[in-house]
Amino acid sequence: MVFRREVFAMTPDSLSGILVVDKPSGMTSHDVVFRVRRILGVDAVGHTGTLDPMASGILVLCVGRATKIARYLVERDKTYLSTFLVGRATDTDDITGKTVAEAAVADLPDQLVDETLSSFLGFSEQMPPAYAAIKVEGRKLYDYARAGQPIPQVAARPVEIRTLTRTSPVLKDGTTVRFDVLADVSKGTYIRAIARDFGSRIGLPATLAALRRTRVDRFEIDDAITLERLAEGARPLLDPLSFLDFPRVSLSPDLVFKAKNGAFLPRAITSADAVVVIDGDTPIAIYRSDPDKGIMRLEVML
């Protein structure tokens, strides 16, 4: 799905909106944010979910006042194209890490690969990689790992894997084999961990050799812009409110005044749990129901 390109500007001098970037491999998500800030001349830029430095593909950024709704764009499903490498395991669960196990792979039948991939489908509990961005006591797991300190224990996390399909032949490369995998997964799923666990299920070390994110919810890779194109002057910002699944509720003049001042609104304005309240065609704020009080409370002023 390719969206119409338009600049969503709060004022003529202030850019605001969603920017879908095609992150190159080798950059951190923070590197991309820093670069976009410099290119656009906007301080307020934030991402809605990190992408490993090794990985390329879609990174959804919120620019300017659109950062106010970044929280609503995080809980999204994703699609990845990846390459699994069997015969080697690393401490990071991807090819950038230190080798911790090796084994020569004599043969890896297609049927075994496909059946093992299928065994991951559905809901399950996944143990995150040691080098992950999960925070424990204010520090990310990879900060502990890179400092050579004991890595805190974290609980397995619920994930859903909807698609996990081999998309290439199983190719032998010396003592290892590799093949491409298409994955359609829920938020919080680590493809690195799937590659690692794939190896465990067939009794061989395995790691992730390549990763490209091609979809985040309704954002497809065709919607993404490279940093080079952005630096050349392209400004493909998208209206952030069009990607929220909240209904819009038009308010009467007296309630418009209340909403603009962040006051409670009557629950009777909607049956939905959360809404964007508007004055004519102008969005004012996001309100959410408080079932205990029977009112609508301000959540975000737009």
DADADA-V166763 format. One record per pair of residues at least 12 apart in sequence whose ideal C-beta (glycine too) atoms are under 8 Angstrom apart, sorted by the first residue. I is the first residue (numbers start at 1). J is the second residue. D is the distance in whole Angstrom. If there is no record, write none. Layout:
i & j & d
I & J & D
I & J & D
This chain:
i & j & d
1 & 218 & 6
1 & 220 & 6
1 & 223 & 8
2 & 220 & 7
2 & 222 & 5
2 & 223 & 6
3 & 223 & 6
3 & 238 & 6
5 & 236 & 4
5 & 238 & 8
6 & 237 & 7
6 & 238 & 7
6 & 239 & 7
7 & 235 & 5
7 & 237 & 5
8 & 66 & 7
8 & 237 & 5
8 & 238 & 7
8 & 239 & 4
8 & 240 & 7
9 & 237 & 8
10 & 64 & 7
10 & 65 & 5
14 & 42 & 8
14 & 64 & 6
14 & 65 & 8
15 & 40 & 6
15 & 42 & 6
15 & 63 & 6
15 & 64 & 5
15 & 235 & 7
15 & 237 & 6
16 & 63 & 6
16 & 64 & 3
16 & 65 & 4
16 & 66 & 5
16 & 237 & 7
16 & 240 & 8
17 & 62 & 8
17 & 63 & 6
17 & 64 & 7
17 & 66 & 5
17 & 237 & 3
17 & 238 & 5
17 & 239 & 6
17 & 240 & 6
18 & 60 & 6
18 & 61 & 7
18 & 62 & 6
18 & 63 & 7
18 & 66 & 6
18 & 73 & 8
18 & 237 & 7
18 & 238 & 4
18 & 239 & 8
18 & 240 & 5
18 & 243 & 7
19 & 36 & 7
19 & 45 & 8
19 & 60 & 8
19 & 61 & 4
19 & 62 & 8
19 & 63 & 5
19 & 225 & 7
19 & 230 & 8
19 & 236 & 7
19 & 237 & 6
19 & 238 & 8
20 & 58 & 6
20 & 59 & 8
20 & 60 & 6
20 & 61 & 8
20 & 219 & 5
20 & 223 & 5
20 & 224 & 5
20 & 225 & 7
20 & 236 & 8
20 & 238 & 7
21 & 36 & 7
21 & 58 & 8
21 & 59 & 5
21 & 60 & 8
21 & 61 & 6
21 & 224 & 6
21 & 225 & 6
21 & 226 & 8
21 & 227 & 7
21 & 230 & 7
22 & 56 & 7
22 & 57 & 6
22 & 58 & 7
22 & 59 & 8
22 & 221 & 7
22 & 224 & 4
22 & 225 & 6
22 & 226 & 5
23 & 51 & 5
23 & 55 & 7
23 & 56 & 6
23 & 57 & 6
23 & 58 & 7
23 & 59 & 4
24 & 56 & 6
24 & 226 & 8
24 & 227 & 7
25 & 53 & 8
25 & 54 & 6
25 & 55 & 7
25 & 56 & 4
26 & 53 & 6
26 & 54 & 8
27 & 53 & 6
28 & 50 & 8
28 & 53 & 5
29 & 47 & 5
29 & 50 & 4
29 & 51 & 5
29 & 59 & 6
32 & 47 & 7
32 & 59 & 6
32 & 61 & 8
32 & 227 & 7
33 & 45 & 5
33 & 46 & 7
33 & 47 & 6
33 & 61 & 7
35 & 227 & 6
36 & 61 & 6
36 & 63 & 7
36 & 227 & 8
36 & 230 & 7
39 & 227 & 7
39 & 230 & 5
39 & 231 & 5
40 & 63 & 7
40 & 230 & 8
40 & 235 & 8
42 & 63 & 6
42 & 64 & 6
44 & 63 & 7
44 & 64 & 5
44 & 65 & 7
44 & 67 & 5
45 & 61 & 6
45 & 62 & 7
45 & 63 & 5
45 & 64 & 8
45 & 67 & 7
46 & 61 & 7
46 & 62 & 5
46 & 67 & 5
46 & 70 & 5
47 & 59 & 6
47 & 60 & 7
47 & 61 & 5
47 & 62 & 8
47 & 70 & 8
48 & 60 & 5
48 & 61 & 7
48 & 62 & 6
48 & 70 & 5
48 & 73 & 4
48 & 74 & 5
48 & 76 & 8
48 & 216 & 8
49 & 74 & 6
49 & 76 & 7
49 & 187 & 7
49 & 216 & 7
50 & 133 & 5
51 & 213 & 6
52 & 94 & 7
52 & 192 & 7
52 & 211 & 7
53 & 96 & 7
54 & 94 & 6
54 & 95 & 7
54 & 96 & 5
54 & 208 & 8
54 & 210 & 8
54 & 211 & 6
55 & 211 & 4
55 & 212 & 7
55 & 213 & 6
56 & 211 & 8
56 & 212 & 5
56 & 213 & 8
57 & 80 & 8
57 & 211 & 8
57 & 212 & 4
57 & 213 & 3
57 & 214 & 6
57 & 221 & 6
57 & 224 & 7
58 & 213 & 5
58 & 214 & 7
58 & 215 & 7
58 & 216 & 5
58 & 219 & 6
58 & 220 & 8
58 & 221 & 6
58 & 223 & 8
58 & 224 & 5
59 & 213 & 8
60 & 73 & 6
60 & 216 & 5
60 & 219 & 6
62 & 240 & 7
63 & 237 & 6
65 & 302 & 7
66 & 240 & 4
68 & 300 & 5
68 & 301 & 8
68 & 302 & 7
69 & 240 & 5
69 & 241 & 7
69 & 244 & 7
69 & 286 & 7
69 & 300 & 6
69 & 302 & 8
72 & 244 & 6
73 & 217 & 8
73 & 240 & 8
73 & 243 & 7
74 & 187 & 7
75 & 187 & 5
76 & 187 & 6
76 & 216 & 5
76 & 217 & 4
77 & 162 & 8
77 & 184 & 7
77 & 185 & 7
77 & 186 & 6
77 & 187 & 7
77 & 215 & 8
77 & 216 & 8
77 & 217 & 6
78 & 184 & 8
78 & 185 & 6
78 & 186 & 8
78 & 187 & 7
78 & 189 & 8
78 & 213 & 6
78 & 215 & 6
78 & 216 & 5
78 & 217 & 8
79 & 163 & 8
79 & 182 & 7
79 & 183 & 7
79 & 184 & 5
79 & 185 & 8
79 & 213 & 7
79 & 214 & 5
79 & 215 & 4
80 & 182 & 8
80 & 183 & 5
80 & 185 & 7
80 & 191 & 5
80 & 211 & 6
80 & 212 & 7
80 & 213 & 5
80 & 214 & 7
81 & 167 & 7
81 & 180 & 7
81 & 181 & 8
81 & 182 & 6
81 & 211 & 8
81 & 212 & 5
81 & 214 & 6
82 & 180 & 7
82 & 181 & 5
82 & 182 & 8
82 & 183 & 6
82 & 191 & 5
82 & 195 & 7
82 & 208 & 6
82 & 209 & 8
82 & 210 & 6
82 & 211 & 5
82 & 212 & 7
83 & 178 & 6
83 & 179 & 7
83 & 180 & 5
83 & 181 & 7
83 & 208 & 7
83 & 209 & 4
83 & 210 & 4
83 & 211 & 8
84 & 178 & 6
84 & 179 & 6
84 & 180 & 8
84 & 181 & 6
84 & 195 & 5
84 & 198 & 6
84 & 206 & 6
84 & 207 & 8
84 & 208 & 7
84 & 209 & 7
85 & 176 & 6
85 & 177 & 8
85 & 178 & 5
85 & 195 & 8
85 & 206 & 7
85 & 207 & 5
85 & 208 & 7
85 & 209 & 4
86 & 105 & 6
86 & 108 & 6
86 & 176 & 6
86 & 177 & 5
86 & 178 & 7
86 & 198 & 8
86 & 199 & 6
86 & 202 & 8
86 & 204 & 5
86 & 205 & 7
86 & 206 & 5
87 & 102 & 7
87 & 103 & 6
87 & 104 & 7
87 & 105 & 4
87 & 175 & 6
87 & 176 & 3
87 & 177 & 6
87 & 204 & 7
87 & 205 & 6
87 & 206 & 7
88 & 101 & 7
88 & 102 & 5
88 & 176 & 6
88 & 205 & 6
88 & 206 & 7
88 & 207 & 6
89 & 101 & 4
89 & 102 & 8
89 & 196 & 7
89 & 199 & 6
89 & 205 & 3
89 & 206 & 6
89 & 207 & 6
90 & 207 & 5
91 & 130 & 7
91 & 131 & 7
91 & 145 & 7
92 & 129 & 7
92 & 130 & 7
92 & 131 & 4
92 & 192 & 7
93 & 129 & 4
93 & 130 & 8
93 & 131 & 7
93 & 190 & 8
93 & 192 & 4
93 & 193 & 6
93 & 195 & 7
93 & 196 & 5
93 & 207 & 6
93 & 208 & 6
94 & 192 & 5
94 & 195 & 8
94 & 207 & 6
94 & 208 & 4
94 & 209 & 8
94 & 211 & 7
95 & 207 & 6
95 & 208 & 7
95 & 209 & 5
95 & 210 & 8
97 & 131 & 7
97 & 207 & 7
100 & 205 & 8
101 & 205 & 4
102 & 175 & 8
102 & 205 & 6
103 & 175 & 8
103 & 204 & 6
103 & 205 & 6
104 & 175 & 4
105 & 172 & 7
105 & 175 & 6
105 & 176 & 6
105 & 177 & 5
105 & 204 & 6
108 & 170 & 5
108 & 177 & 5
108 & 202 & 8
108 & 204 & 8
109 & 170 & 8
110 & 166 & 8
110 & 169 & 8
110 & 170 & 6
112 & 202 & 6
113 & 166 & 6
113 & 170 & 6
113 & 179 & 6
114 & 166 & 6
116 & 198 & 6
116 & 201 & 5
116 & 202 & 6
117 & 164 & 5
117 & 165 & 7
117 & 166 & 6
117 & 181 & 7
117 & 198 & 7
118 & 164 & 7
119 & 201 & 7
120 & 161 & 5
120 & 164 & 5
120 & 194 & 6
120 & 197 & 7
120 & 198 & 8
121 & 161 & 6
121 & 162 & 7
121 & 163 & 8
121 & 164 & 6
122 & 160 & 7
122 & 161 & 7
123 & 158 & 7
123 & 159 & 7
123 & 160 & 5
124 & 158 & 8
124 & 159 & 6
124 & 160 & 8
124 & 161 & 7
125 & 156 & 4
125 & 157 & 7
125 & 158 & 6
125 & 159 & 8
126 & 156 & 6
126 & 157 & 6
126 & 158 & 8
126 & 159 & 5
126 & 189 & 7
126 & 190 & 7
126 & 193 & 5
126 & 194 & 8
126 & 197 & 8
127 & 154 & 8
127 & 156 & 5
127 & 157 & 8
127 & 193 & 6
128 & 141 & 7
128 & 154 & 6
128 & 156 & 8
128 & 157 & 6
128 & 190 & 6
128 & 193 & 6
129 & 141 & 8
129 & 190 & 6
129 & 192 & 5
129 & 193 & 6
129 & 196 & 7
130 & 142 & 8
130 & 145 & 5
130 & 151 & 5
131 & 145 & 5
131 & 146 & 8
132 & 190 & 7
134 & 154 & 6
136 & 152 & 4
136 & 154 & 6
137 & 152 & 7
141 & 154 & 7
157 & 188 & 6
158 & 188 & 8
159 & 185 & 7
159 & 186 & 5
159 & 188 & 6
159 & 189 & 4
160 & 185 & 7
160 & 186 & 4
160 & 189 & 8
161 & 183 & 7
161 & 184 & 8
161 & 185 & 5
161 & 186 & 8
161 & 189 & 7
161 & 194 & 7
162 & 184 & 5
162 & 185 & 7
162 & 186 & 8
163 & 182 & 6
163 & 183 & 6
163 & 184 & 4
163 & 185 & 8
164 & 181 & 6
164 & 182 & 8
164 & 183 & 5
164 & 184 & 8
164 & 194 & 7
165 & 181 & 7
165 & 182 & 5
166 & 179 & 5
166 & 180 & 7
166 & 181 & 6
167 & 180 & 5
167 & 181 & 7
167 & 182 & 5
168 & 180 & 4
178 & 209 & 6
184 & 215 & 8
191 & 208 & 6
191 & 211 & 6
192 & 207 & 8
192 & 208 & 5
192 & 211 & 8
195 & 207 & 6
195 & 208 & 4
196 & 208 & 8
217 & 243 & 8
218 & 243 & 7
241 & 276 & 6
241 & 283 & 6
241 & 302 & 8
244 & 276 & 7
244 & 286 & 8
246 & 272 & 7
246 & 274 & 5
246 & 275 & 5
246 & 276 & 5
246 & 286 & 7
247 & 270 & 7
247 & 272 & 5
247 & 275 & 5
247 & 276 & 7
248 & 275 & 7
248 & 276 & 5
248 & 277 & 8
248 & 278 & 5
248 & 283 & 8
249 & 269 & 5
249 & 270 & 5
249 & 275 & 5
249 & 276 & 7
249 & 277 & 5
249 & 278 & 7
250 & 277 & 8
250 & 278 & 5
250 & 279 & 8
250 & 280 & 7
251 & 265 & 8
251 & 269 & 7
251 & 277 & 5
251 & 278 & 7
251 & 279 & 6
251 & 284 & 7
255 & 269 & 7
255 & 277 & 8
256 & 279 & 5
256 & 284 & 7
259 & 277 & 5
259 & 279 & 8
259 & 284 & 5
259 & 285 & 6
259 & 287 & 7
259 & 298 & 8
260 & 279 & 8
260 & 284 & 6
260 & 285 & 8
262 & 285 & 7
262 & 298 & 4
262 & 301 & 6
263 & 298 & 8
264 & 293 & 8
264 & 295 & 5
264 & 296 & 7
264 & 297 & 6
264 & 298 & 8
265 & 277 & 7
265 & 287 & 6
265 & 295 & 7
265 & 296 & 4
266 & 295 & 7
266 & 296 & 7
267 & 289 & 6
267 & 294 & 5
267 & 295 & 6
267 & 296 & 6
269 & 296 & 6
270 & 296 & 7
272 & 289 & 8
273 & 288 & 6
273 & 289 & 5
274 & 286 & 6
274 & 287 & 7
274 & 288 & 4
274 & 289 & 7
274 & 299 & 7
275 & 287 & 6
275 & 296 & 8
276 & 302 & 7
283 & 302 & 5
284 & 301 & 8
284 & 302 & 6
285 & 298 & 6
285 & 299 & 7
285 & 300 & 6
285 & 301 & 5
285 & 302 & 6
286 & 298 & 8
286 & 299 & 5
286 & 300 & 4
286 & 302 & 7
287 & 299 & 6
